[in-house]
Amino acid sequence: MAQKSTIYKVELSVSDMDRHYYESHKLTVAKHPSETDERLMVRILAFALNAHEHLEMTKGLSTDDEPDIWQKSLSGELDVWVALGLPSEKILRQSCGKAKQVVVYCYGGRTAEMWWDKVKNSTTRFDNLKVVNLSEQNTQALAELASRSMQLQVNIQDGEVMVSLEGGTVYVTPEVLK
């Protein structure tokens, strides 16, 4: 029998001084049975870093042709495509063709560095692609904060991110690769 997704309730308060965005979001996040706490928390962090009133979580791991997070215009066009992990060159090319802006959050330490070394030359032609690396130390610390019900406060200033929860605070320094 197939396992079902685990539901996480997240009250996310974003204070992004870099973009002058200050808003709260109530998220219901389905964690796929094969998804780790680390990936779940990276997904929530990616949402906070791109927060907008029209930003939405998608089906994520359960579909191949959708990103983890997207933002559509009122006419249905894809404005922002947010992917997590280490997508193939083909998926990067396809997503850059579908959306006005594509943001990839890679993580996993040395594995992410090797992936970027492999794909970076083929991404130079994509002006709408941004690649951000999250250190393994940061993402593992975020994973330790995960719980089924969370009240997260995310503060962003000068590219630095502070994620606070009752259980502690994690400082994240996203490294923009492209």
CYANA upper distance limits for C-alpha pairs under 8 A (distance plus 0.5 A):
  3 GLN  CA     33 PRO  CA      6.80
  4 LYS  CA     32 HIS  CA      7.83
  4 LYS  CA     33 PRO  CA      7.01
  5 SER  CA     30 ALA  CA      6.18
  5 SER  CA     31 LYS  CA      5.74
  5 SER  CA     32 HIS  CA      5.21
  5 SER  CA     33 PRO  CA      6.03
  6 THR  CA     30 ALA  CA      6.13
  6 THR  CA     31 LYS  CA      5.53
  6 THR  CA     32 HIS  CA      7.27
  6 THR  CA     33 PRO  CA      7.77
  7 ILE  CA     28 THR  CA      7.25
  7 ILE  CA     29 VAL  CA      6.26
  7 ILE  CA     30 ALA  CA      5.13
  7 ILE  CA     31 LYS  CA      6.66
  7 ILE  CA    148 ARG  CA      7.48
  8 TYR  CA     28 THR  CA      6.30
  8 TYR  CA     29 VAL  CA      5.54
  8 TYR  CA     30 ALA  CA      6.73
  8 TYR  CA     31 LYS  CA      7.69
  8 TYR  CA    147 SER  CA      7.90
  8 TYR  CA    148 ARG  CA      5.06
  8 TYR  CA    149 SER  CA      6.39
  8 TYR  CA    150 MET  CA      8.35
  9 LYS  CA     26 LYS  CA      8.02
  9 LYS  CA     27 LEU  CA      6.47
  9 LYS  CA     28 THR  CA      5.35
  9 LYS  CA     29 VAL  CA      6.89
  9 LYS  CA    148 ARG  CA      6.68
  9 LYS  CA    149 SER  CA      5.35
  9 LYS  CA    150 MET  CA      6.87
 10 VAL  CA     26 LYS  CA      6.40
 10 VAL  CA     27 LEU  CA      5.50
 10 VAL  CA     28 THR  CA      6.81
 10 VAL  CA     29 VAL  CA      7.90
 10 VAL  CA    149 SER  CA      6.42
 10 VAL  CA    150 MET  CA      5.32
 10 VAL  CA    151 GLN  CA      6.42
 10 VAL  CA    152 LEU  CA      7.62
 11 GLU  CA     24 SER  CA      7.63
 11 GLU  CA     25 HIS  CA      6.45
 11 GLU  CA     26 LYS  CA      5.21
 11 GLU  CA     27 LEU  CA      6.79
 11 GLU  CA    150 MET  CA      6.67
 11 GLU  CA    151 GLN  CA      5.17
 11 GLU  CA    152 LEU  CA      6.60
 12 LEU  CA     24 SER  CA      6.05
 12 LEU  CA     25 HIS  CA      5.56
 12 LEU  CA     26 LYS  CA      6.73
 12 LEU  CA     27 LEU  CA      7.79
 12 LEU  CA     48 ALA  CA      8.18
 12 LEU  CA    151 GLN  CA      6.59
 12 LEU  CA    152 LEU  CA      5.41
 12 LEU  CA    153 GLN  CA      6.54
 12 LEU  CA    154 VAL  CA      7.88
 13 SER  CA     22 TYR  CA      8.19
 13 SER  CA     23 GLU  CA      6.51
 13 SER  CA     24 SER  CA      4.73
 13 SER  CA     25 HIS  CA      6.83
 13 SER  CA    151 GLN  CA      8.31
 13 SER  CA    152 LEU  CA      6.67
 13 SER  CA    153 GLN  CA      5.30
 13 SER  CA    154 VAL  CA      6.62
 14 VAL  CA     21 TYR  CA      7.78
 14 VAL  CA     22 TYR  CA      6.10
 14 VAL  CA     23 GLU  CA      5.99
 14 VAL  CA     24 SER  CA      6.55
 14 VAL  CA     48 ALA  CA      6.70
 14 VAL  CA     51 ALA  CA      8.05
 14 VAL  CA    153 GLN  CA      6.66
 14 VAL  CA    154 VAL  CA      5.43
 14 VAL  CA    155 ASN  CA      6.63
 14 VAL  CA    156 ILE  CA      8.41
 15 SER  CA     20 HIS  CA      8.19
 15 SER  CA     21 TYR  CA      6.61
 15 SER  CA     22 TYR  CA      5.11
 15 SER  CA     23 GLU  CA      7.35
 15 SER  CA    153 GLN  CA      8.33
 15 SER  CA    154 VAL  CA      6.69
 15 SER  CA    155 ASN  CA      5.30
 15 SER  CA    156 ILE  CA      6.71
 16 ASP  CA     20 HIS  CA      6.13
 16 ASP  CA     21 TYR  CA      5.55
 16 ASP  CA     22 TYR  CA      6.67
 16 ASP  CA     49 LEU  CA      8.42
 16 ASP  CA    154 VAL  CA      8.35
 16 ASP  CA    155 ASN  CA      6.34
 16 ASP  CA    156 ILE  CA      5.06
 16 ASP  CA    157 GLN  CA      6.90
 17 MET  CA     21 TYR  CA      7.21
 17 MET  CA    155 ASN  CA      8.15
 17 MET  CA    156 ILE  CA      6.39
 17 MET  CA    157 GLN  CA      5.68
 17 MET  CA    158 ASP  CA      8.26
 18 ASP  CA    156 ILE  CA      7.20
 18 ASP  CA    157 GLN  CA      6.02
 18 ASP  CA    158 ASP  CA      6.74
 18 ASP  CA    159 GLY  CA      7.85
 21 TYR  CA     51 ALA  CA      8.31
 29 VAL  CA     57 MET  CA      8.10
 31 LYS  CA     35 GLU  CA      6.65
 31 LYS  CA     40 LEU  CA      7.19
 32 HIS  CA     61 LEU  CA      7.40
 32 HIS  CA     62 SER  CA      8.09
 35 GLU  CA     39 ARG  CA      6.82
 35 GLU  CA     40 LEU  CA      7.32
 35 GLU  CA     61 LEU  CA      8.47
 36 THR  CA     40 LEU  CA      6.79
 37 ASP  CA     41 MET  CA      6.63
 37 ASP  CA    143 ALA  CA      5.54
 37 ASP  CA    144 GLU  CA      8.28
 37 ASP  CA    146 ALA  CA      6.82
 38 GLU  CA     42 VAL  CA      6.70
 38 GLU  CA    139 THR  CA      6.43
 38 GLU  CA    140 GLN  CA      6.48
 38 GLU  CA    142 LEU  CA      7.14
 38 GLU  CA    143 ALA  CA      4.85
 39 ARG  CA     43 ARG  CA      6.60
 39 ARG  CA     84 LEU  CA      8.48
 39 ARG  CA    143 ALA  CA      8.31
 40 LEU  CA     44 ILE  CA      6.92
 40 LEU  CA    143 ALA  CA      8.27
 41 MET  CA     45 LEU  CA      6.57
 41 MET  CA    139 THR  CA      8.03
 41 MET  CA    142 LEU  CA      6.56
 41 MET  CA    143 ALA  CA      6.44
 41 MET  CA    146 ALA  CA      7.30
 42 VAL  CA     46 ALA  CA      6.48
 42 VAL  CA     84 LEU  CA      8.23
 42 VAL  CA    139 THR  CA      7.19
 42 VAL  CA    142 LEU  CA      8.15
 43 ARG  CA     47 PHE  CA      6.74
 43 ARG  CA     68 ASP  CA      7.79
 43 ARG  CA     69 ILE  CA      8.45
 43 ARG  CA     84 LEU  CA      7.64
 44 ILE  CA     48 ALA  CA      6.84
 45 LEU  CA     49 LEU  CA      6.67
 46 ALA  CA     50 ASN  CA      6.77
 46 ALA  CA     82 VAL  CA      8.09
 46 ALA  CA    105 TYR  CA      7.75
 47 PHE  CA     51 ALA  CA      6.03
 47 PHE  CA     55 LEU  CA      8.09
 47 PHE  CA     57 MET  CA      8.40
 47 PHE  CA     69 ILE  CA      7.56
 48 ALA  CA    154 VAL  CA      7.44
 49 LEU  CA    156 ILE  CA      8.37
 50 ASN  CA     55 LEU  CA      8.19
 51 ALA  CA     55 LEU  CA      6.84
 52 HIS  CA     71 GLN  CA      8.44
 54 HIS  CA     71 GLN  CA      6.09
 54 HIS  CA     72 LYS  CA      7.16
 54 HIS  CA     73 SER  CA      8.17
 55 LEU  CA     69 ILE  CA      7.55
 55 LEU  CA     70 TRP  CA      6.22
 55 LEU  CA     71 GLN  CA      4.87
 55 LEU  CA     72 LYS  CA      7.83
 56 GLU  CA     69 ILE  CA      6.13
 56 GLU  CA     70 TRP  CA      6.00
 56 GLU  CA     71 GLN  CA      6.64
 57 MET  CA     68 ASP  CA      6.65
 57 MET  CA     69 ILE  CA      5.00
 57 MET  CA     70 TRP  CA      7.09
 58 THR  CA     66 GLU  CA      7.52
 58 THR  CA     67 PRO  CA      7.32
 58 THR  CA     68 ASP  CA      5.97
 58 THR  CA     69 ILE  CA      5.98
 58 THR  CA     70 TRP  CA      7.51
 59 LYS  CA     63 THR  CA      6.74
 59 LYS  CA     66 GLU  CA      7.85
 59 LYS  CA     68 ASP  CA      7.42
 60 GLY  CA     64 ASP  CA      8.33
 60 GLY  CA     66 GLU  CA      7.02
 60 GLY  CA     67 PRO  CA      6.50
 60 GLY  CA     68 ASP  CA      4.85
 60 GLY  CA     69 ILE  CA      7.97
 61 LEU  CA     68 ASP  CA      7.88
 67 PRO  CA     81 TRP  CA      6.56
 67 PRO  CA     82 VAL  CA      6.30
 67 PRO  CA     83 ALA  CA      5.64
 68 ASP  CA     81 TRP  CA      8.43
 68 ASP  CA     82 VAL  CA      6.49
 68 ASP  CA     83 ALA  CA      5.84
 68 ASP  CA     84 LEU  CA      7.24
 69 ILE  CA     81 TRP  CA      6.83
 69 ILE  CA     82 VAL  CA      5.52
 69 ILE  CA     83 ALA  CA      7.32
 70 TRP  CA     78 LEU  CA      7.70
 70 TRP  CA     79 ASP  CA      8.08
 70 TRP  CA     80 VAL  CA      5.91
 70 TRP  CA     81 TRP  CA      5.28
 70 TRP  CA     82 VAL  CA      6.41
 71 GLN  CA     78 LEU  CA      6.63
 71 GLN  CA     79 ASP  CA      6.01
 71 GLN  CA     80 VAL  CA      5.42
 71 GLN  CA     81 TRP  CA      7.26
 72 LYS  CA     76 GLY  CA      5.94
 72 LYS  CA     77 GLU  CA      5.88
 72 LYS  CA     78 LEU  CA      5.02
 72 LYS  CA     79 ASP  CA      5.79
 72 LYS  CA     80 VAL  CA      7.46
 73 SER  CA     77 GLU  CA      5.75
 73 SER  CA     78 LEU  CA      6.88
 73 SER  CA     79 ASP  CA      6.65
 77 GLU  CA     99 ALA  CA      8.09
 78 LEU  CA     98 LYS  CA      7.26
 78 LEU  CA     99 ALA  CA      5.32
 78 LEU  CA    100 LYS  CA      7.07
 79 ASP  CA     99 ALA  CA      5.98
 79 ASP  CA    100 LYS  CA      5.43
 79 ASP  CA    101 GLN  CA      6.56
 80 VAL  CA     99 ALA  CA      6.47
 80 VAL  CA    100 LYS  CA      6.69
 80 VAL  CA    101 GLN  CA      5.32
 80 VAL  CA    102 VAL  CA      6.30
 80 VAL  CA    103 VAL  CA      8.03
 81 TRP  CA     95 SER  CA      7.65
 81 TRP  CA     99 ALA  CA      6.60
 81 TRP  CA    101 GLN  CA      6.75
 81 TRP  CA    102 VAL  CA      5.20
 81 TRP  CA    103 VAL  CA      6.73
 82 VAL  CA    102 VAL  CA      6.41
 82 VAL  CA    103 VAL  CA      5.33
 82 VAL  CA    104 VAL  CA      6.35
 82 VAL  CA    105 TYR  CA      8.14
 83 ALA  CA     87 PRO  CA      8.33
 83 ALA  CA    102 VAL  CA      8.24
 83 ALA  CA    103 VAL  CA      6.83
 83 ALA  CA    104 VAL  CA      5.30
 83 ALA  CA    105 TYR  CA      6.83
 84 LEU  CA    104 VAL  CA      6.18
 84 LEU  CA    105 TYR  CA      5.37
 84 LEU  CA    106 CYS  CA      6.37
 84 LEU  CA    107 TYR  CA      8.48
 85 GLY  CA    104 VAL  CA      7.81
 85 GLY  CA    105 TYR  CA      6.68
 85 GLY  CA    106 CYS  CA      5.05
 85 GLY  CA    107 TYR  CA      6.58
 85 GLY  CA    112 ALA  CA      8.40
 86 LEU  CA    106 CYS  CA      6.33
 86 LEU  CA    107 TYR  CA      8.36
 86 LEU  CA    112 ALA  CA      7.29
 86 LEU  CA    115 TRP  CA      7.08
 87 PRO  CA     91 ILE  CA      6.50
 87 PRO  CA     92 LEU  CA      6.96
 88 SER  CA     92 LEU  CA      6.79
 88 SER  CA    119 VAL  CA      8.41
 89 GLU  CA     93 ARG  CA      6.63
 89 GLU  CA    119 VAL  CA      6.88
 89 GLU  CA    122 SER  CA      7.83
 89 GLU  CA    123 THR  CA      8.45
 90 LYS  CA     94 GLN  CA      6.67
 91 ILE  CA     95 SER  CA      6.48
 92 LEU  CA     96 CYS  CA      6.57
 92 LEU  CA    123 THR  CA      8.45
 93 ARG  CA     97 GLY  CA      6.84
 94 GLN  CA     98 LYS  CA      6.89
 95 SER  CA     99 ALA  CA      6.69
 95 SER  CA    102 VAL  CA      7.36
 96 CYS  CA    100 LYS  CA      7.73
 96 CYS  CA    101 GLN  CA      7.59
 96 CYS  CA    102 VAL  CA      6.54
 96 CYS  CA    126 PHE  CA      7.36
 96 CYS  CA    128 ASN  CA      7.05
 96 CYS  CA    129 LEU  CA      7.18
100 LYS  CA    128 ASN  CA      6.82
101 GLN  CA    128 ASN  CA      5.31
101 GLN  CA    129 LEU  CA      6.69
101 GLN  CA    130 LYS  CA      8.35
102 VAL  CA    128 ASN  CA      6.48
102 VAL  CA    129 LEU  CA      5.32
102 VAL  CA    130 LYS  CA      6.67
103 VAL  CA    129 LEU  CA      6.46
103 VAL  CA    130 LYS  CA      5.25
103 VAL  CA    131 VAL  CA      6.31
103 VAL  CA    132 VAL  CA      7.95
104 VAL  CA    129 LEU  CA      8.29
104 VAL  CA    130 LYS  CA      6.81
104 VAL  CA    131 VAL  CA      5.31
104 VAL  CA    132 VAL  CA      6.61
105 TYR  CA    131 VAL  CA      6.65
105 TYR  CA    132 VAL  CA      5.40
105 TYR  CA    133 ASN  CA      6.31
105 TYR  CA    134 LEU  CA      7.45
106 CYS  CA    112 ALA  CA      6.51
106 CYS  CA    131 VAL  CA      7.83
106 CYS  CA    132 VAL  CA      6.69
106 CYS  CA    133 ASN  CA      5.39
106 CYS  CA    134 LEU  CA      6.76
107 TYR  CA    111 THR  CA      8.41
107 TYR  CA    112 ALA  CA      6.06
107 TYR  CA    133 ASN  CA      6.25
107 TYR  CA    134 LEU  CA      5.51
107 TYR  CA    135 SER  CA      6.69
107 TYR  CA    136 GLU  CA      6.81
107 TYR  CA    139 THR  CA      7.93
108 GLY  CA    112 ALA  CA      5.85
108 GLY  CA    134 LEU  CA      8.29
108 GLY  CA    135 SER  CA      7.54
108 GLY  CA    136 GLU  CA      5.81
109 GLY  CA    113 GLU  CA      7.10
109 GLY  CA    135 SER  CA      6.43
109 GLY  CA    136 GLU  CA      5.36
110 ARG  CA    114 MET  CA      6.71
111 THR  CA    115 TRP  CA      6.71
112 ALA  CA    116 TRP  CA      6.69
112 ALA  CA    133 ASN  CA      8.04
113 GLU  CA    117 ASP  CA      6.75
114 MET  CA    118 LYS  CA      6.81
115 TRP  CA    119 VAL  CA      6.84
116 TRP  CA    120 LYS  CA      5.95
117 ASP  CA    121 ASN  CA      8.44
119 VAL  CA    123 THR  CA      7.05
120 LYS  CA    124 THR  CA      7.40
123 THR  CA    129 LEU  CA      8.24
129 LEU  CA    178 LYS  CA      7.77
130 LYS  CA    176 VAL  CA      7.99
130 LYS  CA    177 LEU  CA      8.01
130 LYS  CA    178 LYS  CA      5.65
131 VAL  CA    176 VAL  CA      6.51
131 VAL  CA    177 LEU  CA      5.85
131 VAL  CA    178 LYS  CA      5.52
132 VAL  CA    174 PRO  CA      6.72
132 VAL  CA    175 GLU  CA      5.98
132 VAL  CA    176 VAL  CA      4.91
132 VAL  CA    177 LEU  CA      6.10
132 VAL  CA    178 LYS  CA      7.68
133 ASN  CA    174 PRO  CA      6.40
133 ASN  CA    175 GLU  CA      5.53
133 ASN  CA    176 VAL  CA      6.81
133 ASN  CA    177 LEU  CA      7.24
134 LEU  CA    138 ASN  CA      7.23
134 LEU  CA    139 THR  CA      7.22
134 LEU  CA    172 VAL  CA      8.11
134 LEU  CA    173 THR  CA      7.66
134 LEU  CA    174 PRO  CA      5.75
134 LEU  CA    175 GLU  CA      6.96
135 SER  CA    139 THR  CA      6.85
135 SER  CA    173 THR  CA      8.33
135 SER  CA    174 PRO  CA      8.06
136 GLU  CA    140 GLN  CA      6.52
137 GLN  CA    141 ALA  CA      6.72
138 ASN  CA    142 LEU  CA      6.79
138 ASN  CA    170 VAL  CA      7.75
138 ASN  CA    171 TYR  CA      7.66
138 ASN  CA    172 VAL  CA      6.18
138 ASN  CA    173 THR  CA      8.38
139 THR  CA    143 ALA  CA      6.73
140 GLN  CA    144 GLU  CA      7.08
141 ALA  CA    145 LEU  CA      7.56
141 ALA  CA    170 VAL  CA      7.04
142 LEU  CA    146 ALA  CA      7.53
142 LEU  CA    170 VAL  CA      7.02
145 LEU  CA    165 LEU  CA      7.65
145 LEU  CA    167 GLY  CA      7.03
145 LEU  CA    168 GLY  CA      7.78
146 ALA  CA    150 MET  CA      7.99
150 MET  CA    165 LEU  CA      7.74
151 GLN  CA    165 LEU  CA      6.68
151 GLN  CA    166 GLU  CA      8.15
152 LEU  CA    163 VAL  CA      7.27
152 LEU  CA    164 SER  CA      6.24
152 LEU  CA    165 LEU  CA      5.62
153 GLN  CA    162 MET  CA      8.44
153 GLN  CA    163 VAL  CA      6.31
153 GLN  CA    164 SER  CA      5.57
153 GLN  CA    165 LEU  CA      7.09
154 VAL  CA    161 VAL  CA      7.36
154 VAL  CA    162 MET  CA      6.16
154 VAL  CA    163 VAL  CA      5.13
154 VAL  CA    164 SER  CA      6.91
155 ASN  CA    161 VAL  CA      6.21
155 ASN  CA    162 MET  CA      5.63
155 ASN  CA    163 VAL  CA      7.13
156 ILE  CA    160 GLU  CA      6.18
156 ILE  CA    161 VAL  CA      5.10
156 ILE  CA    162 MET  CA      7.02
157 GLN  CA    161 VAL  CA      7.18
159 GLY  CA    173 THR  CA      7.53
159 GLY  CA    174 PRO  CA      7.62
160 GLU  CA    171 TYR  CA      7.97
160 GLU  CA    172 VAL  CA      6.80
160 GLU  CA    173 THR  CA      5.69
160 GLU  CA    174 PRO  CA      7.61
161 VAL  CA    171 TYR  CA      6.27
161 VAL  CA    172 VAL  CA      5.49
161 VAL  CA    173 THR  CA      6.73
161 VAL  CA    174 PRO  CA      8.31
162 MET  CA    169 THR  CA      7.37
162 MET  CA    170 VAL  CA      6.38
162 MET  CA    171 TYR  CA      5.12
162 MET  CA    172 VAL  CA      6.75
163 VAL  CA    169 THR  CA      6.09
163 VAL  CA    170 VAL  CA      5.68
163 VAL  CA    171 TYR  CA      6.83
163 VAL  CA    172 VAL  CA      8.16
164 SER  CA    168 GLY  CA      6.47
164 SER  CA    169 THR  CA      4.84
164 SER  CA    170 VAL  CA      7.00
165 LEU  CA    169 THR  CA      6.72
